[in-house]
């Protein structure tokens, strides 16, 4: 049975996880709540719908700052 809005709110309002450790699961749960396919369900190659895909830098300051 898919997670509903109230379950989502309860789960994530009680979570003590850091943003980094919870972000992908949070997004997957959100997809479930709104009835949207999860990234790996619709893009097995990771070309269009994937977490933390690299991005090219074309100018500006340092990549770390």
N, C-alpha and C positions, 0 to 999 in steps of 0.2 A: 504494500500500500504506500503510495507516495506521501512524502512529508507535507503537512499542511502549514499554512501561515503561522498559526499559533505555536505549533511545534518548533518551527524555524526560529521564531522570536524567543521562545523559552530556551532552546538550545544555545543560541548565540548570545543571549543576554547573561547566561550563566557561565560562559566559557572563560577560562583563565589563560587560554593559549595566546601566544604572541601573534601579531598580525602576520608575520612571515610564516610561522608554522601552521596557521589556520586558513590562510587566504584561498588556497585551492579547494579545500573541502567546503569552505563557506560559499564559494562560487558554485560548486557542484550542487550543494544543497539549494541554493537560490534557483538554479536551473530547474531542479526537481519541483520546487514550489510553484514556479510559474509555468511549468509544462514545456520547458525548452530542452532540447537534447543537450547532453553534456558533451564537452569537447571531444573526448575519445570515441563517443558514439557516432559522431558525424564527420570526423576528420582524422582518419587513421594515419595519414602521412604527416600531419602537423603543419600543413602548408597554410591553412587559413584560420584555424580556431584552436589555439594552443596556448598554454601557459609559458611565460618567460621566454618567448622567442627573441632571439638576438635582433638588435637594431643597428643599422649603420650610422656612423657619426660623420657628418659632412662639414664640420667647421666649428668655430667657437672655442670655448675654453677646454680645459682638461676633462677627460671622461670621468674622473673621480670627483670633480668639484662642482 
